[in-house]
Amino acid sequence: MSANTLALNHYVTLGRSGLRVSPLCLGTMTFGLEWGFGATEEISNAMISRYMEHGGNFFDAANIYTKGHNEVILGDYFASGPGRGKRDRAVIATKFGGNMWPGDPNGGGSSRKSMVNAVEHSLRRLKTDYIDLLWCHFQDVHTPIDETMQTLDILVKQGKIRYSGFSDHPAWVCVQAMYESVFRGWTQPIAIQIEYSLLQRTVEYDLMPMARKCGFGVTPWSPLRGGVLTGKFTRENRPKDDGSTRVRSDSKYLTEQTFVLLDALREIAAAHGVTPAQVALRWVMDRAGVTSTIIGARTLAQLDDNLAACRVHLSAEDTKRLNALSEPPPCFPHEFINNLIPSTIHGGTSINGRETQPWPLSPQSDAERW
């Protein structure tokens, strides 16, 4: 194997913890058919077995995925199915926050009442005594962050969960959560879960740098943007709105800019003898700060294709080309910061390869700027 080749049993520690996980995480949102797409219990079990046969150990679930059925399938697999007796070899992550009880104002969110209730139900569906990693699924603006963090600490001390993390939260909330834990002596979160792909790179401005500075592991979801980056859609062959795919014909991602990117993915894939999906997936896996990338599949063929991304090696030129075609426009204050240099540095200095203006700016250039 080359230095750039990975395998599912090339385990990496998740954030500032000793928890060892595979570089690809098997997502379970496709386990069950309750959402109108997905895989049957039989196929889901076959995918779990295939993943573990290759050395995979990291599973990502949620209380609300397929109305809880995803957790049931995962729980049955290890309690009485093919994985019986192997529960402790698996790292099972699940999420709270989504409301499973319509009409109940405390059925979802990140309050202590909701969290404890969600964990108890997840434990029953998963048929296990503990959850390895509990994600706070999304921000609850109505609950103080210290209430959430103290409850997570209590759950760790009770032995019901081992670690915690944040999914789909603003960077400032993750930092606040970490420091609430540090200052109060509570268990600290170890990871974040965010959408990250060639079509979603805005996380590179705040969330990814924050994760690296704070020591959070990063587990990207939707690295293929729901299937858009597999290359199965073209300018001429757009998706049909018949339920056969999650991507709709009016998707905001099916633009000419995306098709240009897909053309490049196909060319790079052809040069390496792999698929466009494997190239797009490997691009995410190679990003600085990424620990374990979440994949989702509805068939064994899709799973095998995703797992093969471990063997793909992208050259520096490949990566540079994909970066150039997918770079997002900067948001404030990043564009502004890129044009500044410290007051002790004078004109003509280059930062990050770009020529910059002296700072402080002269009155004339300041007026021109604003």
C-alpha positions as CSV (number, residue, x, y, z in Angstrom):
1,M,0.0,0.0,0.0
2,S,1.2,3.5,-0.7
3,A,1.4,6.1,2.0
4,N,-1.8,7.7,0.7
5,T,-3.8,4.4,0.7
6,L,-6.1,3.9,3.6
7,A,-8.1,1.0,5.0
8,L,-11.1,0.8,7.3
9,N,-8.9,-0.7,10.0
10,H,-6.4,2.2,9.8
11,Y,-8.1,3.6,12.9
12,V,-7.7,7.2,14.0
13,T,-8.4,8.9,17.3
14,L,-11.5,11.1,17.3
15,G,-10.6,14.6,18.4
16,R,-8.9,15.0,21.8
17,S,-9.9,11.6,22.9
18,G,-8.6,8.0,22.8
19,L,-11.6,6.8,20.9
20,R,-10.4,5.0,17.8
21,V,-12.6,5.0,14.7
22,S,-12.4,4.0,11.1
23,P,-11.7,6.7,8.4
24,L,-15.1,6.0,6.9
25,C,-18.2,6.0,9.1
26,L,-21.3,4.0,8.1
27,G,-24.3,6.3,8.3
28,T,-27.7,4.6,9.0
29,M,-30.1,7.2,7.7
30,T,-30.8,4.8,4.8
31,F,-31.7,1.9,7.2
32,G,-35.4,1.5,6.7
33,L,-38.0,2.7,4.2
34,E,-40.1,5.0,6.4
35,W,-38.8,8.1,4.7
36,G,-39.6,7.0,1.2
37,F,-36.1,5.9,0.3
38,G,-33.5,3.6,1.9
39,A,-32.8,-0.1,2.3
40,T,-34.7,-3.0,3.8
41,E,-33.6,-4.6,7.0
42,E,-32.0,-7.5,5.0
43,I,-29.9,-5.2,2.9
44,S,-29.1,-2.9,5.9
45,N,-27.8,-6.0,7.8
46,A,-25.8,-7.0,4.7
47,M,-24.2,-3.6,4.5
48,I,-23.3,-3.6,8.2
49,S,-21.6,-7.0,7.8
50,R,-19.7,-5.9,4.6
51,Y,-18.5,-2.8,6.4
52,M,-17.3,-4.7,9.5
53,E,-15.7,-7.4,7.3
54,H,-13.4,-4.7,5.9
55,G,-12.5,-3.6,9.5
56,G,-15.1,-0.8,9.9
57,N,-16.2,0.0,13.4
58,F,-18.0,3.4,13.4
59,F,-21.8,3.8,12.9
60,D,-23.7,7.0,12.8
61,A,-27.4,6.9,13.7
62,A,-30.1,9.4,15.0
63,N,-33.3,9.0,17.0
64,I,-35.4,10.5,14.2
65,Y,-33.9,8.8,11.1
66,T,-36.6,6.6,9.5
67,K,-38.7,7.3,12.6
68,G,-36.3,5.4,14.8
69,H,-36.2,2.3,12.7
70,N,-32.5,2.9,11.9
71,E,-31.6,2.4,15.6
72,V,-33.8,-0.7,15.8
73,I,-32.0,-2.3,12.8
74,L,-28.6,-1.5,14.3
75,G,-29.6,-2.7,17.7
76,D,-31.1,-6.0,16.4
77,Y,-27.9,-6.6,14.4
78,F,-25.7,-6.6,17.5
79,A,-28.3,-8.0,20.0
80,S,-29.6,-11.0,18.1
81,G,-28.4,-10.8,14.5
82,P,-25.2,-11.5,12.7
83,G,-23.3,-9.2,15.0
84,R,-24.4,-10.8,18.2
85,G,-21.5,-10.7,20.8
86,K,-19.7,-7.9,18.8
87,R,-21.4,-4.9,20.4
88,D,-18.3,-3.8,22.3
89,R,-16.2,-3.9,19.0
90,A,-18.5,-1.3,17.5
91,V,-18.5,2.5,18.1
92,I,-22.2,3.5,17.9
93,A,-23.1,7.1,17.7
94,T,-26.6,8.5,17.7
95,K,-28.3,11.9,18.0
96,F,-30.9,13.6,20.1
97,G,-32.8,16.8,19.4
98,G,-35.3,15.8,16.8
99,N,-38.9,15.5,18.2
100,M,-40.3,12.0,18.0
101,W,-43.5,13.0,19.7
102,P,-45.6,15.5,17.6
103,G,-47.5,17.9,19.8
104,D,-45.2,17.5,22.8
105,P,-43.3,20.7,23.3
106,N,-40.6,18.8,25.3
107,G,-40.4,16.0,22.8
108,G,-37.3,17.5,21.1
109,G,-34.6,20.0,21.7
110,S,-31.6,20.1,24.1
111,S,-33.3,20.6,27.5
112,R,-32.5,18.1,30.3
113,K,-36.0,16.6,30.2
114,S,-35.8,16.1,26.4
115,M,-32.3,14.8,26.3
116,V,-32.7,12.2,29.1
117,N,-35.9,11.0,27.5
118,A,-34.3,10.7,24.0
119,V,-31.3,8.8,25.4
120,E,-33.5,6.3,27.2
121,H,-35.6,5.6,24.1
122,S,-32.4,5.3,21.9
123,L,-30.9,2.8,24.4
124,R,-34.1,0.7,24.1
125,R,-34.1,0.8,20.4
126,L,-30.4,0.1,20.1
127,K,-30.8,-2.7,22.7
128,T,-27.6,-1.6,24.5
129,D,-26.6,-0.3,27.9
130,Y,-24.5,2.6,26.5
131,I,-24.0,4.9,23.6
132,D,-20.4,5.5,22.5
133,L,-20.9,8.9,21.1
134,L,-24.0,11.1,21.6
135,W,-24.4,14.0,19.2
136,C,-26.5,17.1,19.8
137,H,-28.2,17.1,16.5
138,F,-28.8,20.8,15.9
139,Q,-28.9,24.0,17.9
140,D,-31.7,24.6,20.3
141,V,-31.9,28.3,20.7
142,H,-34.3,28.1,23.6
143,T,-32.1,26.0,25.9
144,P,-29.0,27.5,27.7
145,I,-25.9,25.7,26.6
146,D,-24.8,25.1,30.2
147,E,-28.0,23.0,30.8
148,T,-27.1,20.9,27.8
149,M,-23.5,20.5,28.8
150,Q,-24.3,19.6,32.4
151,T,-26.8,17.0,31.3
152,L,-24.2,15.4,28.9
153,D,-21.8,15.3,31.8
154,I,-24.4,13.6,34.0
155,L,-25.1,11.0,31.3
156,V,-21.4,10.3,31.0
157,K,-21.1,9.8,34.8
158,Q,-24.1,7.5,34.7
159,G,-22.4,5.4,32.1
160,K,-25.2,5.9,29.6
161,I,-22.9,7.6,27.1
162,R,-19.1,7.6,26.7
163,Y,-18.5,10.8,24.6
164,S,-20.4,13.7,23.2
165,G,-20.2,16.0,20.2
166,F,-22.1,18.7,18.2
167,S,-23.8,18.3,14.8
168,D,-24.8,21.2,12.7
169,H,-24.1,24.0,15.2
170,P,-22.5,27.4,14.6
171,A,-18.8,27.5,15.5
172,W,-19.3,30.0,18.3
173,V,-21.8,27.6,20.0
174,C,-19.3,24.8,19.9
175,V,-16.6,27.0,21.4
176,Q,-19.0,28.2,24.1
177,A,-20.0,24.6,24.9
178,M,-16.4,23.5,25.2
179,Y,-15.4,26.4,27.6
180,E,-18.6,25.9,29.7
181,S,-17.3,22.4,30.2
182,V,-13.7,23.4,30.9
183,F,-14.6,26.1,33.4
184,R,-17.1,23.9,35.3
185,G,-15.2,20.7,35.2
186,W,-17.7,18.9,33.0
187,T,-16.9,16.3,30.3
188,Q,-15.8,18.1,27.2
189,P,-17.2,17.4,23.7
190,I,-14.7,15.7,21.3
191,A,-16.1,16.2,17.8
192,I,-18.3,18.0,15.4
193,Q,-20.4,16.7,12.5
194,I,-20.9,19.1,9.6
195,E,-22.0,19.0,6.0
196,Y,-18.8,19.1,3.9
197,S,-18.2,18.3,0.2
198,L,-17.0,19.9,-3.0
199,L,-20.4,21.6,-3.2
200,Q,-20.4,22.7,0.5
201,R,-17.2,24.3,1.5
202,T,-18.4,27.3,3.5
203,V,-17.4,25.4,6.6
204,E,-13.8,26.1,5.7
205,Y,-14.2,29.7,6.9
206,D,-15.1,29.1,10.6
207,L,-16.1,25.6,11.5
208,M,-13.0,23.8,10.3
209,P,-10.5,26.2,11.7
210,M,-12.4,26.2,15.0
211,A,-12.3,22.4,15.1
212,R,-8.5,22.3,14.5
213,K,-7.9,24.9,17.2
214,C,-10.2,23.3,19.8
215,G,-9.1,19.8,19.1
216,F,-12.5,18.5,17.8
217,G,-12.6,15.6,15.4
218,V,-14.6,16.3,12.2
219,T,-17.0,13.8,10.7
220,P,-18.4,15.3,7.5
221,W,-21.9,14.2,6.3
222,S,-23.2,14.2,2.7
223,P,-19.7,14.1,1.1
224,L,-21.5,13.3,-2.2
225,R,-24.1,16.0,-1.8
226,G,-27.0,13.5,-1.8
227,G,-25.7,11.8,-4.9
228,V,-25.1,14.9,-7.1
229,L,-21.3,14.2,-7.0
230,T,-21.6,10.6,-8.1
231,G,-21.8,11.9,-11.6
232,K,-25.0,10.1,-12.5
233,F,-26.7,13.4,-13.4
234,T,-25.7,15.3,-16.5
235,R,-26.9,18.4,-18.4
236,E,-29.0,16.0,-20.5
237,N,-29.9,13.5,-17.8
238,R,-31.4,15.3,-14.9
239,P,-33.1,13.5,-12.0
240,K,-36.7,12.3,-12.3
241,D,-39.1,13.4,-9.5
242,D,-40.4,9.8,-9.0
243,G,-38.9,9.0,-5.7
244,S,-36.0,7.0,-7.1
245,T,-33.5,9.6,-5.9
246,R,-33.3,12.2,-3.2
247,V,-32.1,14.8,-5.7
248,R,-34.9,16.7,-7.4
249,S,-34.9,18.1,-10.9
250,D,-35.1,21.6,-9.5
251,S,-32.1,21.1,-7.1
252,K,-30.2,24.3,-6.4
253,Y,-27.0,22.2,-6.9
254,L,-27.7,21.3,-10.5
255,T,-26.2,24.4,-12.1
256,E,-23.7,24.9,-14.9
257,Q,-21.0,25.5,-12.3
258,T,-21.8,22.0,-10.8
259,F,-21.7,20.4,-14.2
260,V,-18.3,21.9,-15.0
261,L,-17.1,20.4,-11.7
262,L,-18.7,17.1,-12.6
263,D,-16.8,17.1,-15.9
264,A,-13.6,17.5,-14.0
265,L,-14.5,14.7,-11.6
266,R,-15.2,12.4,-14.5
267,E,-11.8,13.2,-16.2
268,I,-9.9,12.7,-13.0
269,A,-11.7,9.5,-12.3
270,A,-11.0,8.2,-15.8
271,A,-7.4,8.9,-15.4
272,H,-7.2,6.9,-12.2
273,G,-9.5,4.1,-13.3
274,V,-12.0,4.9,-10.5
275,T,-15.5,6.4,-10.2
276,P,-16.4,10.1,-9.8
277,A,-18.0,9.3,-6.5
278,Q,-14.7,7.9,-5.2
279,V,-12.8,11.0,-6.3
280,A,-15.3,13.3,-4.6
281,L,-15.3,11.2,-1.5
282,R,-11.5,11.0,-1.3
283,W,-11.2,14.8,-1.7
284,V,-13.2,15.1,1.5
285,M,-11.2,12.4,3.3
286,D,-8.0,14.2,2.5
287,R,-9.1,17.6,3.9
288,A,-7.1,18.9,6.8
289,G,-8.9,18.2,10.1
290,V,-11.2,15.5,8.8
291,T,-11.2,12.4,11.0
292,S,-14.0,10.1,9.7
293,T,-16.2,10.8,6.7
294,I,-19.8,9.6,6.9
295,I,-21.1,7.5,4.0
296,G,-24.6,6.4,3.3
297,A,-25.7,3.7,0.9
298,R,-28.9,2.0,-0.2
299,T,-27.3,-1.0,-1.9
300,L,-24.2,-3.1,-1.4
301,A,-22.9,-1.9,-4.8
302,Q,-23.1,1.7,-3.6
303,L,-21.4,0.8,-0.3
304,D,-18.6,-1.1,-2.1
305,D,-18.0,1.9,-4.4
306,N,-17.7,4.2,-1.4
307,L,-15.4,1.9,0.5
308,A,-13.1,1.8,-2.5
309,A,-12.4,5.5,-2.0
310,C,-9.8,4.4,0.6
311,R,-7.6,3.1,-2.2
312,V,-7.8,6.3,-4.3
313,H,-4.8,8.6,-4.4
314,L,-5.4,12.1,-5.7
315,S,-2.3,14.0,-6.9
316,A,-1.6,17.6,-5.8
317,E,-2.7,18.7,-9.3
318,D,-6.0,16.8,-9.0
319,T,-6.7,18.5,-5.7
320,K,-5.7,21.9,-6.9
321,R,-8.0,21.6,-9.9
322,L,-11.0,20.5,-7.8
323,N,-10.3,23.3,-5.3
324,A,-10.3,25.9,-7.9
325,L,-13.6,24.7,-9.4
326,S,-15.4,24.6,-6.0
327,E,-14.0,27.4,-3.9
328,P,-16.8,29.3,-2.2
329,P,-17.0,33.1,-2.1
330,P,-15.6,34.5,1.2
331,C,-17.9,35.7,3.8
332,F,-17.3,38.5,6.3
333,P,-14.8,39.1,7.8
334,H,-12.6,36.8,5.8
335,E,-12.4,38.8,2.6
336,F,-11.6,41.9,4.6
337,I,-9.0,40.1,6.7
338,N,-7.2,38.8,3.6
339,N,-6.5,42.4,2.5
340,L,-4.9,43.4,5.8
341,I,-1.3,43.0,7.1
342,P,0.0,43.9,10.5
343,S,1.0,47.5,11.1
344,T,4.7,46.4,11.6
345,I,4.8,45.0,8.0
346,H,5.2,47.4,5.1
347,G,4.1,47.3,1.5
348,G,5.1,44.6,-0.9
349,T,4.7,41.7,1.6
350,S,2.9,38.6,0.3
351,I,0.6,36.7,2.6
352,N,-0.6,33.3,1.5
353,G,0.8,34.0,-2.0
354,R,-1.3,37.2,-2.4
355,E,0.1,40.7,-2.6
356,T,-1.5,42.8,0.2
357,Q,-1.9,46.5,1.0
358,P,0.0,48.1,3.9
359,W,-1.9,48.5,7.1
360,P,-3.0,51.0,8.4
361,L,-4.6,52.0,5.1
362,S,-3.9,55.5,3.9
363,P,-6.8,58.0,4.1
364,Q,-7.1,58.0,0.4
365,S,-7.2,54.2,0.0
366,D,-9.5,54.0,3.0
367,A,-11.9,56.3,1.4
368,E,-11.7,54.4,-1.9
369,R,-12.3,51.2,0.0
370,W,-15.5,52.4,1.7
